[in-house]
């Protein structure tokens, strides 16, 4: 219904996916550093360089995870705005359900433990409650329930 919210949600999710690729690359680099460390001797300059390199890679990963999570939260927020808009109309196809499904798949694929604000948690619960009294919107209901499960919202 709200094309701008759908597009914004998709853009935010795409950005989160791109950041996740960077995280995966940095994690692979850490594995290479670990392998290099196993075969370094005390005389080897890598013996002293590897722990430092690993530390900085871990710091980069933490920073990237924070950025990824911010974009994921933005994607969820836009998808929920789309869902609220759709609830005001009888629609045949829910773009909000598609957005939420894609977000849930991403969270599940990478086993992301997302910390969301209480305000966002309440918004998800509120939409879920309003959908529970509706006979239509089954696709959206299902995806909101899936989102609640992924985010451990009761």
N, C-alpha and C positions, 0 to 999 in steps of 0.2 A: 504494500500500500504506500509506504513512505520510501520512495526510491532513494532519496538522499541518505536516509539512515541505513538502508541496505548497502549502498555503495560505500559509505563510511565504515560500516562494520567489516565489509569485505577488504577494504584497504588496510584497516588496522590489523586484521587477521593475516593478510599477506605480509605486512611488515613484521609481525611476530614470527611468522614462518621463516622469513629471511634471517632474522636475528637467531632463530633456532639453528639454522644451518651454520652460522658463525660459531655458535656454542659447540656444535658437534665437531667442527673443524678444530677448535681449541682443545676439546677433550681428546681428539686424536693426536694432537701435538703433545699433550701430556703423556700419552701412551708411548710416543716415540722417545720422549725425554727419559721415561722410566726404563725403556729398553736400552737406551744409550748409557744410563747410569749403571745398569747391571754389568756392562762390559767396559766400564772406565776403571782405570787404576788410579792410585794416589798421585802418580806423576802426570797423569793426563789433566789438561786444563779443564776438560768437561766435568771432571769430578767435583770441582768447586762451582762451576757454572750451572750445572743441571738443577740443583736445588733452587737456585735463584730464578732460573727460567721457569721452573714449575710453579713457584710462588706467584710470579707475575702472570702466568697463564691462568692460574686459579682466580686471581683478582679480576682479570679481564672477564672470565666466565661469570663471576658473581655480578659484575656490572651489566653484562649482556642479559643475564637472567632477569635482573631488575627491569631493564628496558623492555624485554619480551613480555613480562608480566603486565607492565603498564599498558602496552598495546593490546594485550588480550583483554584486560579490564575495559579498555575503551571499546573494543569490538563487542563485548558483552553489553555494555551500556547502550551502544547504538542499536544492537539487535533488540534489546528490551524496549527501546523507544519505538522501534518498528512494530513490535508485538502490541504495545499499547495502542498504537494507531490502528492496527488491524482489528483489534477487539471492538472498535467503534463501528465497523462495517462488516457486512456479510461478504466474505471473499471466498473464492474457489481455491486459490493457491496462496500459501503463506510464505512470503519471502523471509519473514522473521524466523520461521521454522527451519528454513534452509540455512540461514546464518547461524542459528544456534546449533544445528546439527553439525555444521562444519567446525564450529568452535569446540564442541564436545569431542569430536573425532581427533582434533589436534591435541587437546588436553590429554585424552586417553592414550594416544599414540606415543607421546613423550612422557607420560606419567608425571604430569606437572601438578605440583601442589600449590595451587593458587590461593593466596591470601586476599580475600576481598573485604571491602569495608562493610560495616553493619548496615549502612544505608543501601548499598547494592544488594545485600542479602535480603533486606526487608522488601525491596522492590521486586526481587525474584519471587519471594513468598507471596507478596500481594497479587502479582500477576497470576501465579499458580492458583491462588484461592479464587480469584475472579473467574478463571477458566474452568474451575471444577464445577461451577454451576451452569455452564453452557453446554448445550447439546452438540453444537457444531465446533469447529476449531480443534478437531481431534489430533491433527498433525502437530499443531502448536502446543497443545496440552502435553503430548508425548515428549516433545523436545524440551519443554520447560522442566518436566519431571526428570528427564535425562540430565539436564544442566544442574538441577538441584542435587542429583546423585553424584555427578562429577565434582561438585564443589562442597560436598558433604553438608548440605543444608537440609535440616529436618523438616 
